[in-house]
């Protein structure tokens, strides 16, 4: 059988195929995606679920001219394979390979680099208005104009930004298509009233009948009559049929569906009609997350974004899938720590925003009903809800990715800090995140939270320190408190040592000397990298190492002791150099009149770092063990030259 996917270098090649060949193309795409994700890890189930939908959209529209906006974007693999990037797939989520999210640096078919939910509809509205203002928007009178399509999932549609976009989309007087990919799943089961509404719609006995009638309607439209024609000619009875999902009608968007998102002929028929519709429309498409692979369909949460895995077919046992296991993760450790805390303290409540597995909250959500809430992809709401809990005397913990905390900063300011409420933030995926790349790096949480009066900003370097930080947060009541930790395995480097309790604004000494030549103040897991840097130095210099623990408040006594003794200090962190831990150190030095010339900062540079292995990203940022060791050697060598202006050193200069 001819390999059709290999012949598709652009959507033009896809359009040249007869419709009968598209099923084979979809099968080849599924195989290519599953094969690669099994090798490198990546977003599997979301991409398997939208293969037919993506193929149909590219078959009907011309996205070299029309606009395609993705929401979240982790379901873009099929889109990329159809738009000239098959050669990048073997290095999926790696340096020099295919990003796991839309990436304009890769292709003009990707309009935005996007990895956060809710943005597709608002950005699409902006492009629709922009094209119309330039006279380039499609209309019946401008057949060469650009059409606009946004693809959004049912779990993302409840996001506040998406709602705001819908509210504005309904005012457009032009073609505008929202494709709602309804698979009944976010990363985990969607939450809230809207999700329940979609469930009722999918389970309604009218769904099967509607699919049958919809296909019949598409086949029998007289004289080329379109949905638009029927909508205007047949009046309210036609409207009731077309607007099966009337919820969107309140936003001013005509709604069609739900239709079967794996039925290519039906998809193509309806997309062709939607292509010529000159009003804002929602096409509600029902898909199955993980489609085509039974193991992914059966456990779409586990295979949402798995590590590399191996599929083995056993006689009489069927298919068995083994996911590659890494070390014990910070996420797993956090879940167990929270379970222990909630068992001990009945006033603790916890929340996540659609990430129960990703944050470890899945370890407590079943055992503490009523005290653990999944808000759905609604970070702003989640934070305000936790503020409400705090106001009524509870101890709220909000487990959220660092990159998604940004979406709730206004609430952290207004409903949290300004009210003096003790809300606790557990920031997973802080710092560099590896394969997810720039859209998910947690690079500005310190800068955001340190600005809030009475906030307490911490980081954990390993599991015992994470436990210590969370215990400290449970008793901290002066304002917002936070602890950051990475998407990584916990280190056992200092497991043989007892972990001192957290005390406000106090660092932990890891390596000390009676007469130190330099000192490293490391924030969070970079203390482990710094310890490895000392291994590389191999005792050639007396360098102290501290786990800083706090970026706010800074350990002032430690700083004064080191700097007043003339000891060079190197701060190391997995955060932007602007506004991070090192910046907090410099501000405190300046306030106390300490010599800031003795302070060297190592942090994320003021530029984007793209997908790759986390260890590669640390090296690129200059904060891995080798870079830290090199920095220490440079500092001590320069100091030695200043103190010993001998001919040898003069020649070296």
For each residue, the residues with C-beta under 8 A, 3 or more apart:
1: 24
2: 7
3: 6 7 28
4: 7 8 17 21 24 25 28
5: 8 25 28 29 32 81 86
6: 3 86
7: 2 3 4 13
8: 4 5 11 13 14 25 81 82 86
9: 13 84
10: 13 14 64 82 83 84
11: 8 14 15 58 59 62 63 64 82 83
12: 15 16
13: 7 8 9 10 16 17
14: 8 10 11 17 25 55 58 59 82
15: 11 12 58 59
16: 12 13
17: 4 13 14 21 22 25
18: 21
19: 22 59 264 265 268
20: 23
21: 4 17 18 24 25
22: 17 19 25 26 55 56 59 264
23: 20 26 27 264
24: 1 4 21 27 28
25: 4 5 8 14 17 21 22 28 29 55
26: 22 23 29 30 51 52 55 264
27: 23 24 30 31 292
28: 3 4 5 24 25 31 32
29: 5 25 26 32 33 51 55 78 81
30: 26 27 33 34 48 51 291 292 293
31: 27 28 34 35
32: 5 28 29 35 36 81 86 89
33: 29 30 36 37 44 47 48 51 77 78 81
34: 30 31 37 38 44 48 292 293 296
35: 31 32 38 39
36: 32 33 39 40 42 89 90 92
37: 33 34 40 41 42 43 44 47 92 306 308 309
38: 34 35 308 309 310 311
39: 35 36 308
40: 36 37 91 92 93 94 308 435
41: 37 93 305 306 307 308 324 435
42: 36 37 77 92 93 100 305 306 435
43: 37 46 47 74 75 77 100 304 305
44: 33 34 37 47 48 290 296 303 304 305 306
45: 48 49 185 289 290 296 297 300 303 304
46: 43 49 50 74 75 289 304
47: 33 37 43 44 50 51 74 75 76 77 78
48: 30 33 34 44 45 51 289 290 291 292 293 296
49: 45 46 75 181 183 261 287 288 289 290 291
50: 46 47 53 54 75 78 151 181 261 287
51: 26 29 30 33 47 48 54 55 78 291 292
52: 26 55 56 261 262 263 264 267 287
53: 50 56 57 151 179 181 261 267 285 287
54: 50 51 57 58 75 78 79 82
55: 14 22 25 26 29 51 52 58 59 78 82 264
56: 22 52 53 59 60 264 267 268 271
57: 53 54 60 61 63 68 149 151 179 271
58: 11 14 15 54 55 61 63 79 82 83
59: 11 14 15 19 22 55 56 268 271
60: 56 57 268 271 272 275
61: 57 58 66 68 147 149 271 275
62: 11 65 66
63: 11 57 58 66 67 68 83 109 149
64: 10 11 108 109
65: 62 146
66: 61 62 63 138 146 147 148 149
67: 63 111 124 127 128 131 146 147 148 149
68: 57 61 63 79 109 111 149 150 151
69: 111 112 119 120 121 123 124 127 148 149 150 151
70: 73 75 76 79 102 112 114 120 150 151
71: 114 117 118 119 120 121 150 151 152 153 156 162
72: 75 101 114 115 116 117 153 156
73: 70 76 101 102 114 115 439
74: 43 46 47 100 101 115 305
75: 43 46 47 49 50 54 70 72 78 151 153 181
76: 47 70 73 79 80 101 102 110
77: 33 42 43 47 80 81 89 92 98 100
78: 29 33 47 50 51 54 55 75 81 82
79: 54 58 68 70 76 82 83 102 109
80: 76 77 83 85 88 89 98 106 107
81: 5 8 29 32 33 77 78 85 86 89
82: 8 10 11 14 54 55 58 78 79
83: 10 11 58 63 79 80 107 109
84: 9 10 107 109
85: 80 81 88 89 98 106 107
86: 5 6 8 32 81 89
87: 90
88: 80 85 91 92 97 98 106
89: 32 36 77 80 81 85 86 92 97 98
90: 36 87 97
91: 40 88 94 95 96 97 98
92: 36 37 40 42 77 88 89 97 98 100 435
93: 40 41 42 97 98 99 100 434 435 436 437 611 612
94: 40 91 97 435 611 612 613
95: 91 610 611 612 613 616
96: 91
97: 88 89 90 91 92 93 94 611
98: 77 80 85 88 89 91 92 93 106
99: 93 102 103 106 113 437 610 611
100: 42 43 74 77 92 93 435 436 437 611
101: 72 73 74 76 113 114 115 436 437 439
102: 70 73 76 79 99 110 111 112 113 114
103: 99 106 107 110 113
104: 107 108 110 111 112 113
105: 113 610
106: 80 85 88 98 99 103 110
107: 80 83 84 85 103 104 110
108: 64 104
109: 63 64 68 79 83 84
110: 76 102 103 104 106 107 113
111: 67 68 69 102 104 123 127
112: 69 70 102 104 119 123
113: 99 101 102 103 104 105 110 438 439
114: 70 71 72 73 101 102 119 120 439
115: 72 73 74 101 403 436 437 439 440
116: 72 119 403 404 407 439
117: 71 72 153 155 156 159 161 162 377
118: 71 121 122 152 156 159 160 161 162 165 377
119: 69 71 112 114 116 122 123 161 162
120: 69 70 71 114 123 124 150 151 152 156 162 165
121: 69 71 118 124 125 150 152 161 162 165 166 169 178
122: 118 119 125 126 161 162 164 165 168
123: 69 111 112 119 120 126 127 150
124: 67 69 120 121 127 128 148 149 150 165 169 176 178
125: 121 122 128 129 165 168 169 172 176
126: 122 123 129 130
127: 67 69 111 123 124 130 131 148
128: 67 124 125 131 132 137 148 172 174 176
129: 125 126 132 133 172
130: 126 127 133 134
131: 67 127 128 134 136 137 145 146 148
132: 128 129 135 136 137 174
133: 129 130
134: 130 131 137
135: 132 142 145
136: 131 132 142 145 146
137: 128 131 132 134 142 145 146 148 174 175
138: 66 142 143 144 145 146 147 174 175
139: 142 145 174 175 278
140: 143 276 278
141:
142: 135 136 137 138 139 145
143: 138 140
144: 138
145: 131 135 136 137 138 139 142
146: 65 66 67 131 136 137 138
147: 61 66 67 138 175 177 275
148: 66 67 69 124 127 128 131 137 175 176 177
149: 57 61 63 66 67 68 69 124 177 178 179
150: 68 69 70 71 120 121 123 124 177 178 179
151: 50 53 57 68 69 70 71 75 120 179 181
152: 71 118 120 121 156 157 162 178 179 180 181
153: 71 72 75 117 156 157 180 181 182 183 186
154: 157 180 181 182 183 184 190 194 195 198
155: 117 158 185 186 187 190 195 354 376 377
156: 71 72 117 118 120 152 153 159 162 186 377
157: 152 153 154 162 163 166 180 194
158: 155 162 163 190 192 194 195 376 377 378
159: 117 118 156 162 163 377 378
160: 118 163 164 378 380 381
161: 117 118 119 121 122 164 165
162: 71 117 118 119 120 121 122 152 156 157 158 159 165 166
163: 157 158 159 160 166 167
164: 122 160 161 167 168
165: 118 120 121 122 124 125 161 162 168 169
166: 121 157 162 163 169 170 178 248 251 253
167: 163 164 170 251
168: 122 125 164 165 171 172
169: 121 124 125 165 166 172 176 178 251 252 253 280
170: 166 167 251 252 253 280
171: 168 252
172: 125 128 129 168 169 176 279 280
173: 279
174: 128 132 137 138 139 278 279 280
175: 137 138 139 147 148 275 276 277 278 279
176: 124 125 128 148 169 172 279 280 281
177: 147 148 149 150 274 275 277 280 281 282 283
178: 121 124 149 150 152 166 169 248 253 280 281 282 283
179: 53 57 149 150 151 152 282 283 285
180: 152 153 154 157 257 282 283 284 285
181: 49 50 53 75 151 152 153 154 261 285 287
182: 153 154 198 202 258 261 284 285 286 287
183: 49 153 154 286 287 288 289 300
184: 154 189 190 198 199 202 289
185: 45 155 188 189 190 289 300 301
186: 153 155 156 189 190 354 376 377
187: 155 301 304 305 354 355 357 358
188: 185 301 354 355 356 357 362 374
189: 184 185 186 195 301
190: 154 155 158 184 185 186 195 198 354 376
191: 195 354 374 375 376
192: 158 195 196 375 376 378
193: 196 197
194: 154 157 158 197 198 247
195: 154 155 158 189 190 191 192 198 199 376
196: 192 193 199 200
197: 193 194 200 201 247
198: 154 182 184 190 194 195 201 202
199: 184 195 196 202 203
200: 196 197 203 204
201: 197 198 204 207 244 245 258
202: 182 184 198 199 207 258 286
203: 199 200 207
204: 200 201 207
205: 208 209
206: 209 210 244
207: 201 202 203 204 210 211 258 286
208: 205 211 212
209: 205 206 212 213
210: 206 207 213 214 244 257 258
211: 207 208 214 215 258 259 260 263 266
212: 208 209 215 216
213: 209 210 216 217 241
214: 210 211 217 218 256 257 259 266 270
215: 211 212 218 219 263 265 266 269
216: 212 213 219 220
217: 213 214 220 221
218: 214 215 221 266 269 270 273
219: 215 216 269
220: 216 217
221: 217 218 224 225 226 230
222: 225
223:
224: 221
225: 221 222 229 230 233
226: 221 229 230 273 276 277
227: 230 231 242 254 256 273 274 277
228: 231 232 273 276 277 278 279
229: 225 226 232 233
230: 221 225 226 227 233 234 238 242
231: 227 228 234 238 239 242 254
232: 228 229
233: 225 229 230 238
234: 230 231 237 238 239
235: 238 239
236: 239 240
237: 234 240 241
238: 230 231 233 234 235 241 242
239: 231 234 235 236 242 243 254
240: 236 237 243
241: 213 237 238 244
242: 227 230 231 238 239 254 255 256
243: 239 240 246 248 249 254 255 256
244: 201 206 210 241 255 256 257 258 284
245: 201 248 255 257 258 282 284
246: 243 249 250 255
247: 194 197 250 255
248: 166 178 243 245 251 253 255 282
249: 243 246 252 253 254 255
250: 246 247
251: 166 167 169 170 248
252: 169 170 171 249 280
253: 166 169 170 178 248 249 279 280 281 282
254: 227 231 239 242 243 249 277 279 280 281 282
255: 242 243 244 245 246 247 248 249 281 282 283 284
256: 214 227 242 243 244 259 270 274 281 282 283 284
257: 180 210 214 244 245 270 282 283 284 285 286
258: 182 201 202 207 210 211 244 245 284 285 286
259: 211 214 256 263 266 267 270 283 284 285 286
260: 211 263 266 267 285 286
261: 49 50 52 53 181 182 267 285 286 287 288
262: 52 287 288 291
263: 52 211 215 259 260 266 267
264: 19 22 23 26 52 55 56 267 268
265: 19 215 268 269
266: 211 214 215 218 259 260 263 269 270
267: 52 53 56 259 260 261 263 264 270 271 285
268: 19 56 59 60 264 265 271 272
269: 215 218 219 265 266 272 273
270: 214 218 256 257 259 266 267 273 274 283
271: 56 57 59 60 61 267 268 274 275 283
272: 60 268 269 275 276
273: 218 226 227 228 269 270 276 277
274: 177 227 256 270 271 277 281 283
275: 60 61 147 175 177 271 272
276: 140 175 226 228 272 273
277: 175 177 226 227 228 254 273 274 281
278: 139 140 174 175 228
279: 172 173 174 175 176 228 253 254
280: 169 170 172 174 176 177 178 252 253 254
281: 176 177 178 253 254 255 256 274 277
282: 177 178 179 180 245 248 253 254 255 256 257
283: 177 178 179 180 255 256 257 259 270 271 274
284: 180 182 244 245 255 256 257 258 259
285: 53 179 180 181 182 257 258 259 260 261 267
286: 182 183 202 207 257 258 259 260 261
287: 49 50 52 53 181 182 183 261 262 291
288: 49 183 261 262 291 297
289: 45 46 48 49 183 184 185 296 297 300 304
290: 44 45 48 49 293 295 296 297 298 299 300 303
291: 30 48 49 51 262 287 288 296 297
292: 27 30 34 48 51 296 297
293: 30 34 48 290 296 297
294: 297 298 319
295: 290 298 299 303 311 319 321
296: 34 44 45 48 289 290 291 292 293 299 300 303
297: 45 288 289 290 291 292 293 294 300
298: 290 294 295
299: 290 295 296 302 303
300: 45 183 185 289 290 296 297 303 304
301: 185 187 188 189 304 357
302: 299 306 323 357
303: 44 45 290 295 296 299 300 306
304: 43 44 45 46 187 289 300 301 357
305: 41 42 43 44 74 187
306: 37 41 42 44 302 303 309 323
307: 41 323 324 325 326
308: 37 38 39 40 41 323 324
309: 37 38 306 321 322 323 324
310: 38 321 322 324
311: 38 295 319 320 321
312: 319 320 321 322
313: 318 319 320
314: 317 318 319 320
315:
316:
317: 314 320
318: 313 314
319: 294 295 311 312 313 314
320: 311 312 313 314 317
321: 295 309 310 311 312
322: 309 310 312
323: 302 306 307 308 309
324: 41 307 308 309 310
325: 307
326: 307 329 489
327: 489 490
328: 332 333 463 489 490
329: 326 332 333 487 488 489 490
330: 333 334 428 460 463 466 485 486 487 488 489 490
331: 334 335 358 359 360 428 487
332: 328 329 335 336 360 363
333: 328 329 330 336 337 360 463 466 467 490
334: 330 331 337 338 359 360 399 426 428 466 470 485
335: 331 332 338 339 359 360 361 362 363 364
336: 332 333 339 340 360 363
337: 333 334 340 341 463 466 467 470
338: 334 335 341 342 348 350 360 361 363 364 397 399 426 470
339: 335 336 342 343 363 364 367
340: 336 337 343 344
341: 337 338 344 345 348 470 471 474
342: 338 339 345 346 348 350 364 367 368 371 372
343: 339 340
344: 340 341
345: 341 342 348 395 474
346: 342
347: 393 394 395
348: 338 341 342 345 371 394 395 396 397 474
349: 371 372 373 386 389 394 395 396 397
350: 338 342 361 364 368 371 372 373 396 397 398 399
351: 361 372 373 374 375 382 385 386 396 397 398 399
352: 355 356 359 361 373 374 375 382 398 399 400
353: 374 375 376 377 378 379 382 400 404
354: 155 186 187 188 190 191 374 375 376 377 378
355: 187 188 352 358 359 361 399 400 401 404 428
356: 188 352 359 361 362 365 374
357: 187 188 301 302 304 360 362
358: 187 331 355 401 428 429
359: 331 334 335 352 355 356 399 400 401 426 428
360: 331 332 333 334 335 336 338 357 363 399 428
361: 335 338 350 351 352 355 356 364 365 372 374 399
362: 188 335 356 357 365 366
363: 332 335 336 338 339 360
364: 335 338 339 342 350 361 367 368 372
365: 356 361 362 368 372 374
366: 362 369
367: 339 342 364
368: 342 350 364 365 371 372
369: 366 372
370:
371: 342 348 349 350 368
372: 342 349 350 351 361 364 365 368 369
373: 349 350 351 352 382 385
374: 188 191 351 352 353 354 356 361 365
375: 191 192 351 352 353 354 378 379 381 382 385
376: 155 158 186 190 191 192 195 353 354
377: 117 118 155 156 158 159 186 353 354
378: 158 159 160 192 353 354 375 381 382
379: 353 375 382 383 400 404 405 407 408
380: 160 383 384 407 408 410 411
381: 160 375 378 384 385
382: 351 352 353 373 375 378 379 385 386 398 400 408
383: 379 380 386 387 398 408 411 412 415 416 423
384: 380 381 387 388 411 415
385: 351 373 375 381 382 388 389
386: 349 351 382 383 389 390 396 397 398 423
387: 383 384 390 391 396 411 415 416 419 421 423
388: 384 385 391 392
389: 349 385 386 392 394 396
390: 386 387 393 394 395 396 416 421 422 423
391: 387 388 419 421
392: 388 389
393: 347 390
394: 347 348 349 389 390
395: 345 347 348 349 390 422 424 474
396: 348 349 350 351 386 387 389 390 423 424
397: 338 348 349 350 351 386 424 425 426 470 473
398: 350 351 352 382 383 386 423 424 425 426
399: 334 338 350 351 352 355 359 360 361 426 428
400: 352 353 355 359 379 382 404 405 408 425 426 427 428
401: 355 358 359 404 405 427 428 429 440 442
402: 405 427 428 429 430 431 442 443 445 484
403: 115 116 406 429 433 439 440 441 442
404: 116 353 355 379 400 401 407 408
405: 379 400 401 402 408 409 412 425 427 442 445 448
406: 403 409 444 445 448
407: 116 379 380 404
408: 379 380 382 383 400 404 405 411 412
409: 405 406 412 413 448
410: 380 413 414
411: 380 383 384 387 408 414 415 416
412: 383 405 408 409 415 416 417 423 425 448 449 452 480
413: 409 410 416 417 418 452
414: 410 411 418
415: 383 384 387 411 412 418 419 421
416: 383 387 390 411 412 413 419 421 423 452 479 480
417: 412 413 420 421 452 453 454 455 479 480
418: 413 414 415
419: 387 391 415 416
420: 417 454 478 479
421: 387 390 391 415 416 417 479 480
422: 390 395 476 477 478 479 480 481
423: 383 386 387 390 396 398 412 416 480 481
424: 395 396 397 398 470 473 474 476 480 481 482
425: 397 398 400 405 412 449 480 481 482 483
426: 334 338 359 397 398 399 400 470 482 483
427: 400 401 402 405 430 442 445 482 483 484 485
428: 330 331 334 355 358 359 360 399 400 401 402 485 487
429: 358 401 402 403 433 440 442 486 487
430: 402 427 442 445 459 484 485 486 524 574 575
431: 402 441 442 443 484 486 524 525 574 575 604
432: 441 443 486 574 604 609 614 617 618 621
433: 403 429 436 437 440 441 442 486 487 614
434: 93 437 487 611 612 613 614 617
435: 40 41 42 92 93 94 100 611 612 613
436: 93 100 101 115 433 439 440 611
437: 93 99 100 101 115 433 434 440 441 609 610 611 612
438: 113 441 608 609 610 611
439: 73 101 113 114 115 116 403 436
440: 115 401 403 429 433 436 437
441: 403 431 432 433 437 438 604 609
442: 401 402 403 405 427 429 430 431 433 445 484 575
443: 402 431 432 575 576 604
444: 406 447 448 575 576 579
445: 402 405 406 427 430 442 448 449 457 482 484 575
446: 449 450 457 484 551 552 573 575 579 580 581 584
447: 444 450 451 575 576 578 579 580 583
448: 405 406 409 412 444 445 451 452
449: 412 425 445 446 452 455 457 480 482 552
450: 446 447 455 457 551 552 579 584
451: 447 448 455
452: 412 413 416 417 448 449 455 479 480
453: 417 479
454: 417 420 478 479 480
455: 417 449 450 451 452 479 480 481 482 552
456: 473 476 478 479 480 481 482 504 550 552 553
457: 445 446 449 450 481 482 484 550 551 552
458: 469 472 473 481 482 483 484 502 549 550 551
459: 430 469 483 484 485 523 524 525 548 549 551 573 581
460: 330 463 465 466 468 469 483 484 485 524 525
461: 465 491 494 522 524 525 526 527 528 547
462: 465 466 490 491 492 493 494 495 525 528
463: 328 330 333 337 460 466 467 490
464: 467 468 494 495 499
465: 460 461 462 468 469 499 502 508 547 549
466: 330 333 334 337 460 462 463 469 470 483 485 490
467: 333 337 463 464 470 471 499
468: 460 464 465 471 472 499 500 501 502
469: 458 459 460 465 466 472 473 483 502 549
470: 334 337 338 341 397 424 426 466 467 473 474 483
471: 341 467 468 474 475 501 502
472: 458 468 469 475 476 481 501 502 504
473: 397 424 456 458 469 470 476 481 482 483
474: 341 345 348 395 424 470 471
475: 471 472
476: 422 424 456 472 473 479 481 504
477: 422
478: 420 422 454 456
479: 416 417 420 421 422 452 453 454 455 456 476
480: 412 416 417 421 422 423 424 425 449 452 454 455 456
481: 422 423 424 425 455 456 457 458 472 473 476
482: 424 425 426 427 445 449 455 456 457 458 473
483: 425 426 427 458 459 460 466 469 470 473
484: 402 427 430 431 442 445 446 457 458 459 460 524
485: 330 334 427 428 430 459 460 466 524 525
486: 330 429 430 431 432 433 524 525 574 614
487: 329 330 331 428 429 433 434 614
488: 329 330 525 614
489: 326 327 328 329 330
490: 327 328 329 330 333 462 463 466
491: 461 462 494 495 525 528
492: 462 495
493: 462 528 531
494: 461 462 464 491 497 499 510 531
495: 462 464 491 492
496:
497: 494
498:
499: 464 465 467 468 494 508
500: 468 503 508
501: 468 471 472
502: 458 465 468 469 471 472 506 549
503: 500 506
504: 456 472 476 550 553
505: 550 553 554 555 556
506: 502 503 549 550 555
507: 521 546 547 548 549 550 555 558
508: 465 499 500 546 547 549
509: 512 544 545 546
510: 494 527 531 545 546 547
511: 531 534 543 544 545
512: 509 516 544
513: 516 517 542 543 544
514:
515: 542
516: 512 513 519 542 543 544 562 567
517: 513 541 542 543 567 568 636 639
518: 541 542 543 544 567 568 569 570 632 635 636
519: 516 543 544 545 546 562 567 568 569 570
520: 530 533 534 543 544 545 546 569 570 571 572 628 632
521: 507 546 548 558 569 570 571 572 581 585
522: 461 526 527 529 530 545 546 547 548 571 572 573
523: 459 526 527 548 549 551 571 572 573 574 575 580 581
524: 430 431 459 460 461 484 485 486 527 573 574
525: 431 459 460 461 462 485 486 488 491 528 529 574
526: 461 522 523 529 530 572 573 574 623
527: 461 510 522 523 524 530 531 545 546 547 548 572
528: 461 462 491 493 525 531 532
529: 522 525 526 532 533 572 618 623 624 625 628
530: 520 522 526 527 533 534 545 572 625 628
531: 493 494 510 511 527 528 534 535 545
532: 528 529 535 536 625
533: 520 529 530 536 537 625 626 628 629 632
534: 511 520 530 531 537 543 545 629
535: 531 532 538 625
536: 532 533 625 626 629
537: 533 534 540 541 543 629 632 633
538: 535
539:
540: 537
541: 517 518 537 632 633 636
542: 513 515 516 517 518
543: 511 513 516 517 518 519 520 534 537 632
544: 509 511 512 513 516 518 519 520 562 567
545: 509 510 511 519 520 522 527 530 531 534
546: 507 508 509 510 519 520 521 522 527 555 558
547: 461 465 507 508 510 522 527
548: 459 507 521 522 523 527 551 554 555 571 581
549: 458 459 465 469 502 506 507 508 523 555
550: 456 457 458 504 505 506 507 553 554 555
551: 446 450 457 458 459 523 548 554 573 580 581 584
552: 446 449 450 455 456 457 584
553: 456 504 505 550 556
554: 505 548 550 551 559 584 585 588
555: 505 506 507 546 548 549 550 558 559
556: 505 553 559 560 588 592
557: 560 561
558: 507 521 546 555 561 562
559: 554 555 556 562 563 569 585 588 589 592 594
560: 556 557 563 564 592 594
561: 557 558 564 565
562: 516 519 544 558 559 565 567 569
563: 559 560 566 567 569 589 594 595 598 599
564: 560 561 594
565: 561 562
566: 563 595 598
567: 516 517 518 519 544 562 563 598
568: 517 518 519 598 599 600 635 636 639
569: 518 519 520 521 559 562 563 585 598 599 600
570: 518 519 520 521 599 600 601 602 628 631 632 635
571: 520 521 522 523 548 581 582 585 599 600 601 602 603
572: 520 521 522 523 526 527 529 530 602 603 623 628
573: 446 459 522 523 524 526 551 580 581 582 602 603 604 623
574: 430 431 432 486 523 524 525 526 603 604 618 623
575: 430 431 442 443 444 445 446 447 523 580 581 603 604
576: 443 444 447 579 580 603 604 606
577: 580 582 583 601 603 604 605 606
578: 447 583 606
579: 444 446 447 450 576 583
580: 446 447 523 551 573 575 576 577 583 584 603 604
581: 446 459 521 523 548 551 571 573 575 584 585 603
582: 571 573 577 585 586 599 601 602 603
583: 447 577 578 579 580 586 587 601
584: 446 450 551 552 554 580 581 587 588
585: 521 554 559 569 571 581 582 588 589 599 601
586: 582 583 589 590 596 599 601
587: 583 584 590 591
588: 554 556 559 584 585 591 592 594
589: 559 563 585 586 592 594 595 596 599
590: 586 587 593 594 596
591: 587 588
592: 556 559 560 588 589
593: 590
594: 559 560 563 564 588 589 590
595: 563 566 589 598
596: 586 589 590 599
597:
598: 563 566 567 568 569 595
599: 563 568 569 570 571 582 585 586 589 596
600: 568 569 570 571 631 635
601: 570 571 577 582 583 585 586
602: 570 571 572 573 582 622 623 627 628 631
603: 571 572 573 574 575 576 577 580 581 582 621 623
604: 431 432 441 443 573 574 575 576 577 580 609 621 623
605: 577 609 621 622
606: 576 577 578
607:
608: 438
609: 432 437 438 441 604 605 612 617 620 621
610: 95 99 105 437 438
611: 93 94 95 97 99 100 434 435 436 437 438
612: 93 94 95 434 435 437 609 616 617 620
613: 94 95 434 435 616 617
614: 432 433 434 486 487 488 617 618
615: 618 619 624
616: 95 612 613 619 620
617: 432 434 609 612 613 614 620 621
618: 432 529 574 614 615 621 623 624 627
619: 615 616 622 624 626 627
620: 609 612 616 617
621: 432 603 604 605 609 617 618 624
622: 602 605 619 627 631
623: 526 529 572 573 574 602 603 604 618 627 628
624: 529 615 618 619 621 627 628
625: 529 530 532 533 535 536 628 629
626: 533 536 619 629 630
627: 602 618 619 622 623 624 630 631
628: 520 529 530 533 570 572 602 623 624 625 631 632
629: 533 534 536 537 625 626 632 633
630: 626 627 633 634
631: 570 600 602 622 627 628 634 635
632: 518 520 533 537 541 543 570 628 629 635 636
633: 537 541 629 630 636 637
634: 630 631 637 638
635: 518 568 570 600 631 632 638 639
636: 517 518 541 568 632 633 639 640
637: 633 634 640 641
638: 634 635 641 642
639: 517 568 635 636 642 643
640: 636 637 643 644 649
641: 637 638 644 645 649 652 653
642: 638 639 645
643: 639 640
644: 640 641 649
645: 641 642 649 650
646: 649 650
647: 650 651
648: 651 652
649: 640 641 644 645 646 652 653
650: 645 646 647 653
651: 647 648
652: 641 648 649
653: 641 649 650
